[in-house]
Amino acid sequence: DQQVKQNSPSLSVQEGRISILNCDYTNSMFDYFLWYKKYPAEGPTFLISISSIKDKNEDGRFTVFLNKSAKHLSLHIVPSQPGDSAVYFCAASEGSGTYKYIFGTGTRLKVLA
Amino acid sequence: DAGITQSPRHKVTETGTPVTLRCHQTENHRYMYWYRQDPGHGLRLIHYSYGVKDTDKGEVSDGYSVSRSKTEDFLLTLESATSSQTSVYFCAIMHGSSDTQYFGPGTRLTVL
């Protein structure tokens, strides 16, 4: 049973517009969430995280929103740039002391110039 | 850069042969992980370690074993490789101060 789901395998967005990547989870014990970006032939790189005590976290062009009641998080990229084209994974953890993540299946973002 | 290297970076082997992948870190992190990445499955945890000689299974551990005899090295062994183990394998460390995992560059393994 997939506890972390990314239902959109791919997404195309025009340069300069907003990219919205979505992630749903089923385990109500998850309380720490992360987004990773992955380029081909490289390891995933950490992008941004959010704890369940917050509903929003911002870092430059990247913002993660958490809706605990809906068990949903989203990553907004504004403005999107061609260099953002990559596969994005969301991950969830039951928080401090667990030290294990469950990853989603990934969304391939293509930003068109 | 979290000081993680993986070796080899690419390997082609035949069904039934043993294979060992190495993950090396330079920053003395306690937690280390092995994942595999496959299309449609994302990243799945194989095994992880929470200290020297302390390891535990992840969600896809069948057919894999691990060892950690010193802090800096975490080895993943496929005792008898099968075609279903063709994948890209990533090692990760947990940065304790931030509860964030950082990944190595990956090893592409092909089992013929």
Backbone of each chain as ProteinMPNN parsed JSONL, in Angstrom:
{"seq_chain_A": "DQQVKQNSPSLSVQEGRISILNCDYTNSMFDYFLWYKKYPAEGPTFLISISSIKDKNEDGRFTVFLNKSAKHLSLHIVPSQPGDSAVYFCAASEGSGTYKYIFGTGTRLKVLA", "coords_chain_A": {"N_chain_A": [[0.849, -1.189, 0.0], [0.675, 2.115, -0.967], [1.938, 4.62, 0.885], [2.631, 7.222, 0.475], [1.782, 9.326, -2.071], [2.215, 10.425, -5.362], [0.334, 11.587, -7.687], [0.528, 12.622, -10.22], [2.438, 11.806, -12.838], [3.858, 13.395, -14.565], [4.495, 16.822, -15.554], [4.062, 19.791, -17.344], [5.206, 23.104, -17.767], [5.126, 26.548, -18.599], [7.992, 28.644, -18.884], [8.555, 31.01, -16.311], [6.008, 30.876, -15.312], [3.865, 29.534, -12.674], [4.725, 26.502, -11.062], [3.084, 23.713, -9.783], [3.359, 21.107, -7.687], [2.047, 18.105, -6.466], [1.281, 16.094, -3.563], [0.09, 13.351, -1.774], [-0.75, 11.766, 1.314], [-1.239, 8.906, 3.454], [-0.792, 8.054, 6.037], [-1.469, 9.045, 9.205], [0.369, 9.478, 11.153], [2.591, 10.618, 10.098], [4.739, 13.367, 10.353], [6.661, 15.021, 9.382], [7.869, 16.41, 6.472], [9.298, 16.335, 3.206], [10.789, 17.681, 0.235], [12.494, 16.573, -2.634], [14.754, 17.101, -5.322], [15.628, 15.723, -8.453], [18.05, 15.313, -10.838], [18.87, 13.775, -14.018], [21.084, 10.973, -13.814], [22.181, 11.787, -11.416], [22.298, 11.989, -7.782], [19.376, 12.343, -5.654], [18.608, 15.654, -4.519], [18.199, 17.575, -1.617], [15.502, 19.782, -1.159], [13.439, 21.354, 0.195], [11.733, 21.474, 3.341], [9.071, 20.657, 5.681], [7.563, 20.897, 8.814], [4.941, 19.328, 10.727], [3.858, 21.169, 12.433], [3.67, 23.486, 11.151], [2.048, 25.253, 8.418], [3.061, 26.197, 6.144], [6.069, 26.737, 4.351], [8.755, 28.623, 3.237], [11.28, 29.119, 0.771], [13.064, 31.069, -0.954], [12.306, 30.816, -4.317], [10.757, 28.649, -3.865], [8.029, 27.132, -2.256], [6.478, 25.269, 0.238], [3.403, 23.834, 1.015], [1.288, 22.637, 3.559], [-1.473, 20.683, 4.223], [-2.947, 19.384, 6.731], [-5.378, 18.23, 7.482], [-6.411, 17.344, 5.103], [-4.452, 15.636, 4.428], [-2.396, 16.338, 2.62], [0.193, 17.711, 0.656], [1.879, 20.344, -1.066], [4.129, 21.591, -3.525], [5.212, 24.684, -4.548], [6.58, 26.415, -7.218], [7.845, 29.416, -8.07], [9.082, 32.13, -9.927], [8.87, 29.617, -12.483], [11.729, 28.05, -13.898], [13.808, 27.027, -16.677], [15.921, 25.436, -15.687], [14.751, 24.189, -13.567], [13.653, 21.914, -14.457], [13.237, 18.607, -13.823], [13.026, 15.555, -11.874], [10.779, 15.406, -9.215], [10.562, 14.422, -5.902], [8.415, 13.709, -3.219], [8.636, 13.192, 0.302], [8.007, 11.515, 3.402], [7.967, 11.383, 6.964], [7.782, 9.827, 10.199], [8.778, 11.504, 12.001], [10.964, 13.013, 14.462], [13.375, 10.831, 15.714], [12.53, 8.635, 14.319], [13.777, 8.47, 11.807], [13.479, 7.346, 9.279], [12.387, 7.577, 5.931], [9.482, 7.667, 3.826], [9.053, 7.549, 0.429], [7.426, 9.23, -2.307], [6.369, 8.411, -5.694], [7.349, 10.165, -7.53], [7.36, 13.113, -9.641], [7.75, 14.21, -12.88], [8.938, 17.202, -13.888], [8.736, 19.511, -16.474], [9.989, 22.422, -17.674], [9.167, 24.739, -19.952], [10.871, 26.691, -22.287]], "CA_chain_A": [[0.0, 0.0, 0.0], [1.508, 3.297, -1.114], [1.573, 5.587, 1.919], [2.896, 8.558, -0.062], [1.394, 9.226, -3.475], [2.283, 11.553, -6.279], [-0.553, 11.05, -8.714], [0.853, 13.138, -11.546], [3.788, 11.382, -13.209], [4.586, 14.44, -15.296], [3.883, 18.152, -15.569], [4.784, 20.758, -18.19], [4.857, 24.47, -17.403], [5.895, 27.563, -19.32], [8.954, 29.429, -18.116], [8.002, 32.216, -15.708], [4.727, 30.598, -14.661], [3.952, 28.764, -11.444], [4.627, 25.038, -11.091], [2.504, 23.179, -8.553], [3.498, 19.655, -7.593], [1.194, 17.641, -5.38], [1.644, 14.86, -2.862], [-0.902, 12.938, -0.781], [-0.271, 10.699, 2.19], [-2.332, 8.211, 4.141], [-0.427, 7.76, 7.421], [-1.671, 10.243, 10.025], [1.503, 9.628, 12.057], [3.644, 11.403, 9.451], [4.74, 14.75, 10.832], [7.776, 15.754, 8.792], [7.736, 16.183, 5.034], [10.407, 16.922, 2.469], [10.826, 17.585, -1.22], [13.799, 16.406, -3.234], [14.826, 17.279, -6.769], [16.601, 14.795, -9.004], [18.444, 15.408, -12.246], [19.341, 12.482, -14.541], [22.44, 10.517, -13.5], [22.654, 12.359, -10.156], [21.49, 11.627, -6.637], [18.388, 13.355, -5.247], [19.103, 16.728, -3.67], [17.192, 18.142, -0.728], [15.009, 21.08, -1.623], [12.729, 22.086, 1.226], [10.998, 20.588, 4.237], [8.078, 21.287, 6.521], [7.107, 20.135, 9.962], [3.482, 19.386, 10.823], [3.393, 22.286, 13.252], [3.511, 24.629, 10.254], [1.291, 24.943, 7.209], [3.745, 26.781, 4.991], [7.482, 27.049, 4.508], [9.228, 29.278, 2.013], [12.724, 29.27, 0.586], [13.267, 31.667, -2.277], [11.213, 30.561, -5.267], [10.084, 27.393, -3.491], [7.162, 27.163, -1.086], [5.742, 24.03, 0.475], [2.175, 24.005, 1.782], [0.824, 21.397, 4.174], [-2.87, 20.643, 4.675], [-2.966, 18.147, 7.527], [-6.719, 17.622, 7.493], [-6.574, 16.66, 3.813], [-3.267, 14.8, 4.224], [-1.942, 16.785, 1.307], [1.164, 18.792, 0.584], [2.186, 20.784, -2.42], [5.331, 22.398, -3.734], [5.018, 25.723, -5.544], [7.816, 27.013, -7.733], [7.478, 30.662, -8.743], [8.671, 31.682, -11.25], [9.558, 28.42, -12.952], [12.861, 28.282, -14.799], [14.178, 25.789, -17.369], [16.783, 24.646, -14.808], [13.923, 23.455, -12.61], [13.229, 20.66, -15.087], [13.82, 17.516, -13.044], [12.018, 14.744, -11.192], [10.594, 15.846, -7.844], [10.024, 13.412, -4.994], [8.071, 14.092, -1.859], [8.958, 12.16, 1.284], [7.365, 11.734, 4.69], [8.574, 10.675, 8.082], [7.019, 9.948, 11.439], [9.361, 12.555, 12.809], [12.214, 12.863, 15.189], [13.536, 9.53, 16.346], [12.199, 7.556, 13.388], [14.914, 8.479, 10.901], [13.205, 6.691, 8.015], [11.447, 8.284, 5.079], [8.745, 6.992, 2.763], [9.058, 8.433, -0.729], [6.463, 9.082, -3.386], [6.89, 7.845, -6.941], [8.005, 11.213, -8.297], [6.715, 13.851, -10.732], [8.734, 14.802, -13.793], [8.58, 18.571, -14.281], [9.428, 20.07, -17.628], [9.725, 23.844, -17.807], [9.373, 25.049, -21.364], [11.399, 28.053, -22.512]], "C_chain_A": [[0.888, 1.244, 0.0], [1.078, 4.335, -0.091], [1.776, 7.025, 1.464], [2.688, 8.491, -1.571], [1.612, 10.538, -4.213], [1.545, 11.109, -7.531], [-0.282, 11.567, -10.114], [2.274, 12.72, -11.905], [4.578, 12.481, -13.912], [3.771, 15.722, -15.323], [4.733, 19.047, -16.469], [4.275, 22.154, -17.886], [5.704, 25.421, -18.236], [6.835, 28.3, -18.364], [8.276, 30.695, -17.581], [6.674, 32.0, -14.999], [4.95, 29.809, -13.381], [3.869, 27.269, -11.74], [4.072, 24.599, -9.746], [2.586, 21.663, -8.606], [2.787, 19.184, -6.328], [1.625, 16.293, -4.823], [0.568, 14.57, -1.821], [-0.326, 11.813, 0.073], [-1.436, 10.104, 2.968], [-2.057, 8.007, 5.632], [-0.532, 9.028, 8.271], [-0.547, 10.455, 11.039], [2.647, 10.417, 11.419], [3.595, 12.834, 9.968], [5.926, 15.561, 10.326], [7.816, 15.388, 7.321], [8.848, 16.936, 4.306], [10.144, 16.813, 0.976], [12.279, 17.481, -1.668], [13.667, 16.608, -4.735], [15.89, 16.336, -7.302], [16.81, 15.048, -10.488], [18.923, 14.034, -12.707], [20.793, 12.223, -14.159], [23.026, 11.192, -12.259], [21.801, 11.829, -9.014], [20.461, 12.704, -6.345], [19.043, 14.411, -4.36], [17.942, 17.319, -2.872], [16.805, 19.545, -1.186], [14.433, 21.897, -0.465], [11.966, 21.095, 2.09], [9.975, 21.377, 5.022], [7.693, 20.342, 7.642], [5.596, 20.299, 10.084], [2.971, 20.505, 11.722], [3.204, 23.555, 12.407], [2.571, 24.254, 9.114], [1.948, 25.51, 5.955], [5.212, 26.985, 5.342], [8.017, 27.535, 3.174], [10.741, 29.313, 1.972], [12.937, 29.775, -0.837], [12.067, 31.439, -3.177], [10.359, 29.355, -4.884], [9.28, 27.577, -2.206], [6.472, 25.814, -0.966], [4.551, 24.357, 1.385], [1.744, 22.636, 2.307], [-0.607, 21.566, 4.65], [-3.062, 19.322, 5.41], [-4.329, 17.467, 7.483], [-6.966, 16.849, 6.203], [-5.454, 15.675, 3.551], [-2.665, 15.077, 2.847], [-0.857, 17.834, 1.466], [1.449, 19.126, -0.871], [3.451, 21.632, -2.406], [5.032, 23.389, -4.853], [6.375, 26.288, -5.936], [7.419, 28.242, -8.552], [8.679, 31.617, -8.77], [9.442, 30.434, -11.662], [10.635, 28.789, -13.967], [13.22, 26.958, -15.488], [15.065, 24.866, -16.524], [16.032, 23.885, -13.74], [13.444, 22.13, -13.183], [13.978, 19.5, -14.455], [12.675, 16.628, -12.567], [11.976, 15.189, -9.732], [9.935, 14.73, -7.033], [9.592, 14.081, -3.702], [8.379, 12.899, -0.95], [8.311, 12.525, 2.607], [8.019, 10.866, 5.754], [7.685, 10.826, 9.301], [7.745, 10.811, 12.456], [10.568, 12.134, 13.595], [12.279, 11.518, 15.901], [13.236, 8.376, 15.428], [13.311, 7.371, 12.365], [14.711, 7.691, 9.613], [12.18, 7.511, 7.243], [10.69, 7.277, 4.209], [8.635, 7.984, 1.613], [7.857, 8.172, -1.629], [7.165, 8.605, -4.65], [7.514, 8.888, -7.859], [7.111, 11.84, -9.358], [7.801, 14.483, -11.578], [8.23, 16.15, -14.252], [9.416, 18.994, -15.473], [9.023, 21.524, -17.737], [10.141, 24.259, -19.21], [9.801, 26.495, -21.535], [10.566, 28.802, -23.531]], "O_chain_A": [[1.749, 1.401, 0.866], [-0.024, 4.876, -0.184], [1.161, 7.943, 2.006], [3.333, 7.703, -2.263], [1.238, 11.611, -3.74], [2.076, 10.345, -8.338], [-0.797, 11.021, -11.091], [3.227, 13.238, -11.322], [5.808, 12.501, -13.865], [2.553, 15.722, -15.147], [5.96, 19.06, -16.371], [3.07, 22.372, -17.76], [6.86, 25.131, -18.541], [6.509, 28.541, -17.201], [7.527, 31.362, -18.295], [6.253, 32.824, -14.187], [6.081, 29.458, -13.044], [3.059, 26.826, -12.553], [4.528, 25.054, -8.698], [1.968, 21.019, -9.455], [2.912, 19.789, -5.263], [2.241, 15.475, -5.506], [0.181, 15.463, -1.066], [0.483, 11.013, -0.395], [-2.486, 10.731, 3.116], [-2.991, 7.809, 6.409], [0.231, 9.974, 8.076], [-0.504, 11.486, 11.71], [3.57, 10.84, 12.115], [2.527, 13.444, 10.013], [6.164, 16.672, 10.798], [7.801, 14.211, 6.96], [9.276, 18.012, 4.722], [9.378, 15.964, 0.521], [13.162, 18.181, -1.172], [12.629, 16.33, -5.335], [16.938, 16.164, -6.679], [15.871, 15.003, -11.283], [19.337, 13.215, -11.887], [21.625, 13.13, -14.177], [24.242, 11.174, -12.068], [20.719, 11.287, -9.237], [20.642, 13.856, -6.74], [19.92, 14.102, -3.553], [16.849, 17.531, -3.399], [17.648, 20.367, -1.545], [14.896, 23.003, -0.188], [11.596, 20.013, 1.634], [9.997, 22.608, 5.034], [7.521, 19.141, 7.435], [5.033, 21.283, 9.606], [1.767, 20.759, 11.764], [2.657, 24.554, 12.873], [2.326, 23.072, 8.871], [1.451, 25.324, 4.844], [5.556, 27.351, 6.466], [7.766, 26.939, 2.127], [11.403, 29.509, 2.992], [12.983, 28.997, -1.791], [10.946, 31.823, -2.843], [9.345, 29.083, -5.526], [9.777, 28.102, -1.21], [5.948, 25.283, -1.945], [4.686, 25.061, 2.385], [1.823, 21.625, 1.609], [-0.913, 22.495, 5.398], [-3.308, 18.283, 4.797], [-4.405, 16.239, 7.449], [-7.647, 15.824, 6.208], [-5.492, 14.948, 2.559], [-2.459, 14.173, 2.036], [-0.964, 18.733, 2.3], [1.282, 18.303, -1.771], [3.784, 22.288, -1.42], [4.65, 23.001, -5.957], [7.207, 26.597, -5.082], [6.752, 28.133, -9.58], [9.247, 31.892, -7.713], [10.571, 30.234, -11.213], [10.474, 29.704, -14.774], [12.963, 25.887, -14.939], [14.967, 23.644, -16.636], [16.605, 23.025, -13.072], [12.884, 21.309, -12.456], [15.203, 19.419, -14.541], [11.506, 16.913, -12.822], [13.017, 15.331, -9.091], [8.906, 14.176, -7.419], [10.31, 14.918, -3.154], [8.38, 11.749, -1.39], [8.093, 13.7, 2.9], [8.543, 9.785, 5.484], [6.94, 11.796, 9.437], [7.375, 10.847, 13.63], [11.116, 11.046, 13.415], [11.347, 11.125, 16.602], [13.635, 7.246, 15.708], [13.734, 6.248, 12.091], [15.684, 7.396, 8.919], [11.239, 8.063, 7.814], [11.187, 6.194, 3.902], [8.183, 9.115, 1.795], [7.342, 7.057, -1.704], [8.381, 8.42, -4.677], [8.141, 8.537, -8.858], [6.22, 11.187, -9.903], [8.665, 15.198, -11.071], [7.207, 16.236, -14.932], [10.639, 18.854, -15.48], [7.839, 21.831, -17.877], [11.305, 24.146, -19.596], [9.176, 27.41, -20.998], [10.862, 29.955, -23.842]]}, "seq_chain_B": "DAGITQSPRHKVTETGTPVTLRCHQTENHRYMYWYRQDPGHGLRLIHYSYGVKDTDKGEVSDGYSVSRSKTEDFLLTLESATSSQTSVYFCAIMHGSSDTQYFGPGTRLTVL", "coords_chain_B": {"N_chain_B": [[27.164, 19.362, -0.636], [27.552, 16.326, 0.893], [29.711, 14.763, 1.36], [29.663, 12.124, 0.367], [30.453, 9.166, -1.262], [30.044, 6.724, -3.817], [30.744, 3.432, -4.886], [31.053, 0.704, -7.213], [30.345, 3.157, -9.839], [28.989, 2.335, -12.022], [27.851, -0.885, -12.989], [27.881, -3.987, -14.604], [26.599, -7.179, -14.473], [26.238, -10.775, -14.205], [23.397, -12.925, -13.894], [23.093, -14.6, -10.828], [25.611, -14.122, -9.818], [27.644, -12.815, -7.125], [27.422, -9.498, -5.781], [28.84, -6.51, -4.579], [28.183, -3.36, -3.331], [29.548, -0.209, -2.495], [29.346, 2.324, -0.05], [30.663, 5.325, 0.985], [31.39, 7.66, 3.494], [32.504, 10.835, 4.706], [32.027, 12.339, 6.935], [31.34, 11.345, 9.399], [28.698, 10.594, 10.045], [25.972, 9.154, 11.806], [23.709, 7.705, 10.861], [23.023, 5.734, 8.043], [21.889, 4.824, 4.752], [20.471, 2.589, 2.313], [18.946, 2.786, -0.798], [16.812, 1.845, -3.545], [16.066, 2.895, -6.839], [13.43, 2.794, -9.018], [11.551, 2.93, -12.061], [8.275, 4.162, -11.707], [8.146, 3.421, -9.085], [9.529, 5.094, -7.419], [11.72, 5.983, -4.766], [12.876, 3.397, -2.821], [13.392, 2.018, 0.364], [16.023, -0.11, 1.235], [17.867, -1.227, 3.191], [18.992, 0.028, 6.355], [21.338, 1.734, 8.532], [22.099, 2.377, 11.905], [24.354, 2.751, 13.301], [27.721, 1.511, 13.934], [27.843, -1.821, 13.113], [25.137, -1.973, 13.608], [22.203, -2.57, 12.093], [19.19, -2.481, 10.067], [16.175, -3.729, 8.5], [14.648, -2.467, 5.493], [11.858, -1.615, 3.383], [12.152, -3.229, 1.102], [13.92, -5.503, 1.407], [14.5, -8.172, 0.795], [16.763, -10.48, -0.591], [18.957, -8.919, -0.317], [21.819, -7.988, 1.634], [23.535, -6.263, 4.286], [26.423, -4.544, 5.6], [28.205, -2.958, 8.214], [31.082, -2.162, 9.306], [32.696, -0.137, 10.059], [32.35, 3.361, 10.844], [32.416, 4.99, 8.543], [31.858, 3.459, 6.265], [29.399, 1.711, 4.403], [28.164, -1.202, 3.308], [26.484, -2.796, 0.648], [25.23, -5.891, -0.244], [24.483, -8.138, -2.796], [23.727, -11.324, -2.741], [23.302, -13.279, -4.649], [22.829, -12.249, -7.608], [19.871, -11.148, -9.3], [17.799, -10.602, -12.225], [15.756, -8.915, -11.534], [16.896, -7.207, -9.764], [18.186, -5.324, -11.169], [18.766, -1.963, -11.273], [18.91, 1.448, -10.068], [20.999, 2.335, -7.495], [21.024, 4.071, -4.492], [22.885, 5.59, -1.953], [22.478, 7.06, 1.247], [22.916, 9.554, 3.803], [22.017, 10.508, 7.126], [21.674, 13.71, 8.242], [22.211, 14.608, 11.313], [21.616, 16.978, 12.777], [19.597, 18.197, 11.435], [17.718, 16.357, 10.72], [17.609, 15.518, 8.083], [18.006, 13.757, 5.051], [20.784, 13.12, 2.959], [21.97, 12.459, -0.274], [24.059, 10.121, -2.075], [25.814, 9.869, -5.296], [24.86, 7.692, -6.717], [24.64, 4.278, -7.997], [24.557, 2.54, -10.937], [23.227, -0.488, -11.626], [23.264, -3.318, -13.612], [21.82, -6.38, -14.226], [22.331, -9.162, -16.042]], "CA_chain_B": [[27.89, 18.099, -0.757], [27.619, 15.706, 2.207], [30.885, 13.916, 1.45], [29.279, 10.726, 0.133], [30.85, 8.572, -2.532], [29.565, 5.368, -4.058], [31.536, 2.706, -5.865], [31.344, 1.421, -8.452], [29.249, 3.999, -10.301], [28.255, 1.496, -12.969], [28.29, -2.277, -12.984], [27.09, -4.975, -15.336], [26.955, -8.493, -13.965], [25.355, -11.833, -14.697], [22.513, -13.568, -12.913], [23.703, -15.608, -9.972], [26.91, -13.702, -9.279], [27.541, -11.899, -5.986], [27.787, -8.106, -6.074], [28.894, -5.638, -3.41], [28.251, -1.924, -3.587], [30.133, 0.471, -1.334], [29.038, 3.72, 0.232], [31.68, 5.877, 1.873], [31.132, 9.04, 3.915], [33.679, 11.425, 5.345], [31.633, 13.293, 7.969], [31.064, 10.691, 10.678], [27.265, 10.539, 10.333], [25.59, 7.895, 12.432], [22.719, 6.973, 10.091], [23.265, 5.536, 6.609], [20.752, 4.162, 4.123], [20.525, 2.142, 0.926], [17.686, 2.826, -1.528], [16.823, 1.583, -4.968], [15.107, 3.707, -7.582], [12.894, 2.127, -10.199], [10.42, 3.661, -12.658], [6.958, 3.845, -11.16], [8.228, 3.062, -7.655], [10.23, 6.09, -6.635], [12.854, 5.502, -3.975], [12.444, 2.443, -1.804], [14.45, 1.728, 1.326], [16.44, -1.518, 1.265], [18.369, -1.421, 4.549], [19.635, 1.198, 6.906], [22.213, 1.493, 9.673], [22.08, 3.438, 12.914], [25.642, 2.73, 13.982], [28.59, 0.403, 13.548], [27.27, -3.156, 13.349], [23.694, -1.869, 13.869], [21.477, -2.385, 10.836], [17.806, -2.953, 10.098], [15.611, -3.889, 7.165], [13.682, -1.532, 4.954], [10.653, -2.209, 2.791], [12.461, -4.159, 0.009], [15.209, -6.057, 1.833], [14.722, -9.547, 0.345], [17.821, -10.633, -1.589], [20.043, -7.993, -0.003], [22.353, -7.923, 2.989], [24.388, -5.091, 4.48], [27.365, -4.593, 6.716], [28.839, -1.69, 8.563], [32.124, -2.495, 10.264], [33.229, 1.141, 10.541], [31.373, 4.437, 10.664], [32.423, 5.633, 7.235], [31.52, 2.576, 5.148], [28.156, 0.921, 4.479], [28.225, -2.066, 2.138], [25.269, -3.505, 0.236], [25.607, -7.101, -0.97], [23.515, -9.013, -3.441], [24.434, -12.607, -2.622], [23.15, -13.959, -5.936], [22.069, -11.225, -8.305], [18.806, -11.533, -10.225], [17.468, -9.514, -13.159], [14.852, -7.972, -10.849], [17.714, -6.289, -8.989], [18.652, -4.254, -12.045], [18.206, -0.75, -10.697], [19.876, 2.448, -9.632], [21.092, 2.248, -6.045], [21.499, 5.293, -3.851], [23.222, 5.615, -0.536], [22.172, 8.345, 1.868], [23.243, 9.728, 5.216], [21.125, 11.406, 7.852], [22.364, 14.796, 8.916], [21.505, 14.555, 12.594], [21.148, 18.262, 13.305], [18.445, 18.69, 10.675], [16.845, 15.23, 10.359], [17.487, 15.524, 6.622], [18.875, 12.802, 4.388], [21.53, 13.59, 1.801], [22.209, 11.286, -1.1], [25.211, 9.964, -2.925], [25.545, 10.031, -6.731], [24.178, 6.521, -7.251], [25.299, 3.199, -8.735], [23.644, 1.876, -11.868], [23.537, -1.915, -11.692], [22.524, -4.098, -14.605], [22.002, -7.82, -14.06], [21.92, -9.786, -17.314]], "C_chain_B": [[28.088, 17.504, 0.631], [28.777, 14.722, 2.299], [30.583, 12.445, 1.271], [29.773, 10.282, -1.238], [30.313, 7.153, -2.609], [30.461, 4.714, -5.104], [31.042, 1.264, -5.989], [30.183, 2.327, -8.834], [28.379, 3.248, -11.315], [28.777, 0.074, -12.859], [27.314, -3.109, -13.792], [27.551, -6.344, -14.862], [25.969, -9.516, -14.499], [24.537, -12.408, -13.557], [23.276, -14.627, -12.137], [25.04, -15.216, -9.376], [26.701, -12.796, -8.067], [28.04, -10.505, -6.381], [27.815, -7.338, -4.76], [29.061, -4.201, -3.86], [28.731, -1.238, -2.309], [29.655, 1.906, -1.256], [30.041, 4.201, 1.265], [31.332, 7.324, 2.202], [32.312, 9.54, 4.734], [33.335, 12.27, 6.575], [31.098, 12.637, 9.236], [29.568, 10.646, 11.059], [26.886, 9.158, 10.84], [24.686, 7.061, 11.526], [23.11, 6.928, 8.613], [22.178, 4.638, 6.038], [21.133, 3.657, 2.738], [19.112, 2.14, 0.358], [17.91, 2.271, -2.933], [15.755, 2.447, -5.621], [14.711, 2.987, -8.853], [11.728, 2.93, -10.749], [9.098, 3.201, -12.061], [6.958, 3.511, -9.682], [8.913, 4.124, -6.817], [11.45, 5.5, -5.96], [12.334, 4.587, -2.875], [13.623, 2.034, -0.943], [14.747, 0.229, 1.356], [16.865, -1.909, 2.691], [18.886, -0.083, 5.054], [20.469, 0.815, 8.124], [22.149, 2.686, 10.612], [23.332, 3.416, 13.779], [26.463, 1.552, 13.496], [27.974, -0.908, 14.035], [25.775, -3.133, 13.666], [22.962, -1.574, 12.563], [20.062, -2.914, 10.986], [17.263, -2.96, 8.676], [14.702, -2.733, 6.806], [12.544, -2.277, 4.301], [10.942, -3.225, 1.696], [13.796, -4.856, 0.274], [15.498, -7.469, 1.307], [15.778, -9.596, -0.755], [19.017, -9.74, -1.368], [20.522, -8.198, 1.436], [23.272, -6.714, 3.067], [25.375, -5.354, 5.598], [27.954, -3.218, 6.931], [29.839, -1.965, 9.686], [32.86, -1.238, 10.767], [32.288, 2.264, 10.126], [31.286, 4.915, 9.23], [31.958, 4.759, 6.078], [30.265, 1.756, 5.414], [28.092, 0.122, 3.189], [26.874, -2.739, 1.9], [25.692, -4.688, -0.621], [24.382, -7.795, -1.529], [24.193, -10.371, -3.52], [24.421, -13.361, -3.949], [22.234, -13.089, -6.781], [21.016, -11.815, -9.246], [18.461, -10.334, -11.112], [16.54, -8.48, -12.507], [15.611, -6.975, -9.976], [18.451, -5.279, -9.87], [17.974, -2.964, -11.615], [19.31, 0.284, -10.535], [19.83, 2.47, -8.106], [21.702, 3.531, -5.488], [21.772, 5.039, -2.38], [22.852, 7.0, -0.006], [22.677, 8.352, 3.293], [22.205, 10.651, 5.828], [21.976, 12.444, 8.55], [21.634, 15.025, 10.223], [20.937, 15.872, 13.065], [19.885, 18.74, 12.605], [17.453, 17.589, 10.337], [16.615, 15.161, 8.856], [18.464, 14.525, 6.034], [19.514, 13.453, 3.165], [22.052, 12.373, 1.062], [23.54, 11.323, -1.828], [24.813, 10.014, -4.392], [24.889, 8.825, -7.388], [25.094, 5.538, -7.948], [24.253, 2.554, -9.639], [24.09, 0.43, -12.033], [22.64, -2.589, -12.711], [22.859, -5.568, -14.411], [21.437, -8.502, -15.302], [21.479, -11.233, -17.117]], "O_chain_B": [[28.738, 18.125, 1.472], [28.822, 13.919, 3.231], [31.175, 11.602, 1.945], [29.534, 10.949, -2.244], [30.151, 6.475, -1.595], [30.88, 5.348, -6.072], [30.652, 0.66, -4.99], [29.129, 2.266, -8.201], [27.182, 3.509, -11.438], [29.97, -0.154, -12.664], [26.097, -2.961, -13.684], [28.747, -6.636, -14.851], [24.99, -9.17, -15.161], [24.95, -12.374, -12.398], [24.005, -15.439, -12.708], [25.552, -15.919, -8.505], [25.697, -12.088, -7.987], [28.949, -10.358, -7.197], [26.924, -7.492, -3.925], [29.944, -3.868, -4.65], [28.372, -1.63, -1.198], [29.571, 2.608, -2.264], [30.242, 3.559, 2.296], [31.018, 8.117, 1.314], [33.021, 8.761, 5.371], [34.225, 12.854, 7.195], [30.468, 13.302, 10.058], [29.22, 10.658, 12.24], [27.399, 8.139, 10.377], [24.865, 5.847, 11.426], [23.476, 7.941, 8.017], [21.616, 3.799, 6.741], [22.003, 4.221, 2.075], [18.194, 1.57, 0.949], [19.032, 2.233, -3.438], [14.694, 2.701, -5.05], [15.561, 2.618, -9.663], [10.989, 3.549, -9.982], [8.841, 2.005, -11.928], [5.897, 3.337, -9.083], [8.87, 4.045, -5.59], [12.125, 4.631, -6.51], [11.458, 4.966, -2.099], [14.709, 1.743, -1.444], [13.839, -0.593, 1.487], [16.286, -2.808, 3.301], [19.179, 0.821, 4.272], [20.328, -0.276, 8.676], [22.144, 3.841, 10.184], [23.358, 3.998, 14.863], [25.977, 0.704, 12.747], [27.637, -1.065, 15.208], [25.2, -4.18, 13.967], [23.078, -0.485, 12.0], [19.763, -3.685, 11.897], [17.794, -2.306, 7.778], [14.078, -2.107, 7.663], [12.286, -3.437, 4.622], [10.062, -4.024, 1.374], [14.702, -4.798, -0.558], [16.643, -7.916, 1.37], [15.702, -8.849, -1.731], [19.983, -9.784, -2.13], [19.743, -8.534, 2.328], [23.731, -6.203, 2.046], [25.196, -6.25, 6.423], [28.171, -2.439, 6.003], [29.479, -1.994, 10.862], [33.559, -1.284, 11.779], [31.524, 2.128, 9.17], [30.196, 5.217, 8.744], [31.687, 5.281, 4.997], [30.088, 1.186, 6.49], [27.978, 0.693, 2.104], [26.215, -3.19, 2.836], [26.418, -4.525, -1.602], [23.387, -8.01, -0.836], [25.138, -10.548, -4.29], [25.405, -13.999, -4.323], [21.011, -13.182, -6.683], [21.24, -12.836, -9.895], [18.793, -9.194, -10.786], [16.544, -7.31, -12.889], [15.027, -6.001, -9.5], [19.243, -4.476, -9.375], [16.746, -2.88, -11.594], [20.478, 0.028, -10.825], [18.764, 2.607, -7.506], [22.742, 4.004, -5.946], [21.009, 4.378, -1.676], [22.91, 7.989, -0.737], [22.846, 7.304, 3.915], [21.594, 11.468, 5.139], [22.869, 12.124, 9.335], [20.539, 15.586, 10.228], [19.88, 15.894, 13.695], [19.175, 19.599, 13.128], [16.428, 17.87, 9.716], [15.532, 14.782, 8.411], [19.616, 14.448, 6.462], [18.881, 14.222, 2.441], [22.507, 11.398, 1.661], [24.073, 12.384, -2.151], [23.637, 10.177, -4.716], [24.406, 8.931, -8.515], [26.171, 5.894, -8.426], [23.211, 2.088, -9.179], [25.188, 0.157, -12.517], [21.418, -2.449, -12.678], [24.026, -5.959, -14.429], [20.24, -8.435, -15.58], [21.104, -11.901, -18.08]]}, "name": "protein", "num_of_chains": 2, "seq": "DQQVKQNSPSLSVQEGRISILNCDYTNSMFDYFLWYKKYPAEGPTFLISISSIKDKNEDGRFTVFLNKSAKHLSLHIVPSQPGDSAVYFCAASEGSGTYKYIFGTGTRLKVLADAGITQSPRHKVTETGTPVTLRCHQTENHRYMYWYRQDPGHGLRLIHYSYGVKDTDKGEVSDGYSVSRSKTEDFLLTLESATSSQTSVYFCAIMHGSSDTQYFGPGTRLTVL"}
